[in-house]
Amino acid sequence: MSTKQAKRGNQSDQTFSIRAMHQASVDETVSRARAVELNEMAKQVAELFSSDSVSSFLIASLVRIGEFLGLAAIAFAVRQFYLIDKGAPFIIYAAAVTLGTALTVTFIQAIDGYEVSALRRFLPQFAKAAAGFTVAMIMLVVIAFFIKISTQYSRLWFGSWYLLGLGFLFLYRGAVSVYVHRAVTSGRLERRAVIVGGGEPAAELIRSLEAQRDSDIRICGIFDDRGGQRSPAVVAGYPKLGTVPELVEFARKARIDMLIVSLPLSAEQRVLQLLKRLWVLPVDIRLSAHTNKLRFRPRSYTYEGSVPFLDLFEKPIANWDAIMKRAFDIVFSAVAIVALSPLMAATALAIRLESKGPAIFRQKRFGFNNEVIEVLKFRSMYHEMSDPDAKQVVTKGDPRVTRVGRFIRKTSIDELPQLFNVLKGELSLVGPRPHAVNAHTDNKLWDEVVDGYFARHKVRPGVTGWAQINGWRGEIDSDEKIRERVNCDLYYIENWSLLFDLYILMLTPFRLLNTENAY
């Protein structure tokens, strides 16, 4: 073997060793975040539910949108082919179509035509859709008659819209029933629930839930710290999979949607202890109320069939909020990538000209629900001095940072590649900033410094956030700074709105002018 070959071999071995050490460090930190190891049965059950489920809310919403657009398209198509040459005013037909389709969706909603239980069976759901559409058409006729504009509409147009609309609903609801049936059969259209607390109260709750017709709740198992007769290994046919600390890890692996605490209200201290551990999870947390003698007003409860619950925590940014936020992220990040592409190309060129190595730096960070993601940044350090584990905090005058790197860090240009993480769905434009998995202060990991630190991972992390525009940006060299960051992150999660996101985005460029802590 030649000297050059031997040298290349040694370099390859060294590179492999460094990568292995880096991965081992990441794995060790991630293991700490997860804290506990699941038993074999819990692992197997978690694996069964590791794939994402289909939201029943999303299905119902898409059916609403599909019917609204489909019926409107039919009405406009009939007008286009039949009335376009007859000088019929477009505005009065547009008003009738908008009102008619909106009334149709409203009436179908009123008779539960969008409930998952209705969507499973073709004939019942078609009957409800047809009834809602028919009532909406009758209402249109009545309204037009009383405001004396009925003569301005073509009877042929109205009759064609109604008949073709019924045909559309027949075909559309047939396709929906096939899809929903397949989703239910495959176990994807369900809300995955875990019972917290065992014994007879849990058994009564399970029997009550299973007695509800067409319920989409899937009980995945039971977790309880107690043992013996008070909490046997099997309750109502469901196994006890572990203790409450193990539940946190299980809920993340199994894509759980709901935690149901099966404890009486009188066990106040135990309920509070459970909530202190469980509130960091991005799930709905409910307290079973079916065995409690203390009763509140009916509006205080939510119901699964006839089973009452008290809502303790709700999953943040869910349902329509999640859809709107994701659409917001896709549109604005795509526009930003196009608009900033010259700047990003120039930055990449400047990095390559100043120092060897790739222009893009990848770092393992915590994402949504504590999942580890690879965040993209422009490389700001010399390649051989890069710190993918974030073991050493960047300080003022840090010799590892290049001249170009110092500038792009101060101006936050180094964060721009994260727009691609946003398009991929790993980040959001606005949210808690993703921290490196090994982030620490004074040899203490940040989850050791802040109680409930991982609650900031209940939503997707963001390219910018409430903490950053409030001055908590850059070096974190004290416990107080990380506590303030987390407080801002939790405030954002609890008070989120689309306008709040827009407000943060608008303020971000101005707050970046403050480079006091950005090195």
C-alpha positions, 0 to 999 in steps of 0.5 A, spaced: 500 500 500 502 506 498 503 512 503 498 516 500 493 510 500 495 509 507 494 516 509 487 516 505 485 510 509 487 513 516 483 520 514 477 515 512 477 512 519 478 518 523 472 521 519 468 515 521 470 515 528 468 522 529 461 521 525 460 515 530 462 519 536 457 525 534 452 520 533 453 516 539 453 523 543 446 525 539 443 518 541 445 519 548 442 526 549 436 523 545 435 517 550 436 522 556 430 526 553 426 520 553 428 518 560 425 511 560 425 505 556 419 501 554 418 494 556 417 489 550 409 489 550 409 496 550 414 497 544 410 492 540 404 496 541 407 502 540 409 499 533 402 498 531 400 505 532 407 508 530 404 510 523 400 517 523 392 516 523 387 520 519 384 526 523 376 525 522 375 532 523 380 533 517 376 528 513 369 532 515 372 538 513 374 536 506 367 533 505 364 540 506 369 543 502 368 538 496 361 539 496 361 546 496 365 547 490 362 541 487 355 544 487 357 551 485 361 548 479 355 545 477 351 551 477 356 555 474 357 550 468 349 550 467 349 557 467 355 557 462 352 552 457 345 554 457 345 562 459 351 565 457 348 567 450 341 570 453 344 576 457 343 573 464 346 577 469 352 574 472 351 577 479 344 574 481 346 567 479 353 568 483 349 570 489 344 564 488 350 559 488 353 562 494 347 562 498 345 555 496 351 552 497 352 555 503 345 553 506 346 546 503 353 545 507 349 548 513 343 544 513 347 537 512 351 539 518 345 541 522 343 533 521 350 530 523 351 529 515 359 530 516 359 526 522 364 520 521 359 515 524 354 518 518 360 518 513 361 510 514 355 508 511 353 510 504 345 510 504 344 514 510 350 519 509 347 520 501 340 521 504 342 526 509 346 530 504 340 529 499 335 532 504 340 538 506 341 540 499 333 539 497 331 544 503 337 549 501 333 549 494 327 550 497 329 556 501 332 559 495 325 559 492 322 562 498 327 567 499 327 569 491 319 569 492 319 574 498 324 579 495 320 578 488 326 576 484 324 569 482 322 571 475 330 573 474 332 566 474 331 561 469 327 555 471 331 550 467 337 552 470 335 551 477 332 544 475 338 542 472 342 544 478 338 541 483 338 534 478 345 534 477 347 536 484 343 530 486 347 526 482 354 529 484 352 528 491 350 520 490 357 519 486 361 523 491 358 520 497 359 513 494 366 515 494 367 518 501 364 512 504 369 507 500 374 511 502 372 512 510 370 504 510 378 503 508 381 508 513 376 505 518 378 497 516 386 499 516 385 503 523 387 509 520 381 513 521 381 513 529 383 517 535 388 513 539 387 513 546 390 511 553 387 510 559 391 513 565 389 509 571 387 502 572 382 498 576 374 498 576 374 505 574 378 504 568 374 498 567 367 501 567 370 507 563 372 502 557 365 498 557 362 505 557 366 507 551 365 500 547 358 501 548 358 507 544 355 506 537 360 508 531 365 511 536 372 512 533 376 512 539 381 506 539 384 504 546 391 502 546 392 500 553 393 502 560 398 506 564 398 506 572 403 507 577 399 502 582 400 494 582 396 489 585 389 488 586 387 496 585 391 495 578 391 488 575 395 487 569 389 486 565 383 491 565 377 489 561 381 485 556 386 491 555 393 490 558 397 495 563 403 497 559 407 500 564 407 506 569 406 513 568 413 515 566 413 510 561 407 513 558 410 519 556 415 515 551 409 511 549 405 517 547 410 519 542 412 513 539 405 511 538 402 517 535 397 518 541 391 523 540 388 523 547 390 521 554 384 519 559 385 520 566 380 515 570 381 518 577 375 521 581 375 528 582 377 527 589 384 524 588 386 531 587 393 530 589 394 524 584 391 528 578 395 534 579 401 529 579 399 526 573 398 532 569 405 535 571 408 529 568 403 529 562 402 536 560 408 536 556 405 532 550 401 534 544 395 531 546 388 532 548 388 530 556 381 529 559 378 527 566 373 521 566 367 524 569 362 518 568 363 515 575 364 522 579 358 524 583 359 531 583 356 534 577 357 540 573 353 544 568 352 540 561 356 545 558 362 544 562 363 537 559 365 534 552 361 527 550 363 521 547 357 519 545 353 519 552 360 518 556 362 525 559 369 528 560 372 534 563 377 537 558 384 538 562 388 540 556 387 541 549 392 539 543 395 546 541 394 548 534 389 543 532 384 542 526 383 548 522 388 552 526 393 546 524 391 547 516 391 554 516 398 555 519 401 549 514 398 553 508 401 559 511 408 556 512 408 553 505 405 560 501 410 564 505 416 560 505 415 559 498 415 566 496 421 567 501 425 562 497 424 565 491 425 572 493 431 571 497 434 566 492 440 571 490 442 573 497 442 565 499 446 564 492 451 570 494 452 567 501 453 560 499 459 563 494 462 567 499 462 561 504 466 557 499 471 562 497 473 564 504 474 557 507 474 550 504 468 545 506 460 545 504 456 551 504 450 548 508 451 546 515 446 540 518 445 540 526 441 535 530 435 539 533 429 537 537 423 538 533 415 537 534 414 532 539 421 531 541 423 528 534 430 529 532 430 533 525 436 535 521 436 543 521 439 546 515 444 553 516 449 556 512 456 554 515 459 560 519 465 556 522 471 553 519 469 546 517 474 543 521 472 546 527 464 545 526 460 543 532 454 539 530 453 537 537 453 544 540 458 542 546 461 549 546 457 555 546 459 560 540 462 567 544 464 574 542 470 573 538 470 566 537 476 564 533 472 558 530 467 563 526 469 565 520 469 573 517 463 571 513 460 567 518 460 573 523 456 577 519 451 572 517 450 570 524 449 577 526 444 578 521 441 571 521 442 570 514 445 563 516 438 561 518 435 562 511 436 555 509 431 553 514 426 555 509 427 549 506 425 545 513 419 549 513 417 546 506 419 539 508 414 540 514 419 539 519 419 547 521 414 552 521 415 559 520 414 562 527 414 557 533 419 556 539 426 556 536 429 548 535 435 547 540 440 543 539 439 536 542 446 537 546 444 544 548 446 546 555 449 551 560 454 550 565 454 543 564 447 542 565 442 540 559 436 545 558 431 540 560 435 540 567 434 547 568 427 548 566 421 544 569 417 542 563 422 544 558 419 539 553 412 542 553 415 547 548 415 541 543 408 541 543 408 545 536 413 545 530 419 549 532 420 555 528 425 559 524 423 565 528 419 566 534 416 570 540 422 569 544 427 572 539 423 578 537 423 579 545 430 580 545 432 573 547 436 571 541 443 569 541 448 566 546 445 563 552 450 563 558 445 563 564 439 559 567 435 565 567 436 566 559 433 559 557 428 560 562 425 566 559 426 563 552 421 557 554 416 562 558 416 566 551 415 559 547 409 557 552 406 564 552 406 563 544 403 556 544 398 558 549 396 564 545 397 562 538 393 565 532 395 566 525 395 574 526 400 573 532 404 569 527 404 575 522 405 580 527 412 576 529 414 575 522 413 583 521 417 585 527 423 580 526 427 584 521 427 590 525 428 586 531 434 583 528 438 590 528 439 588 535 445 584 534 448 585 542 447 577 543 448 575 536 456 572 535 
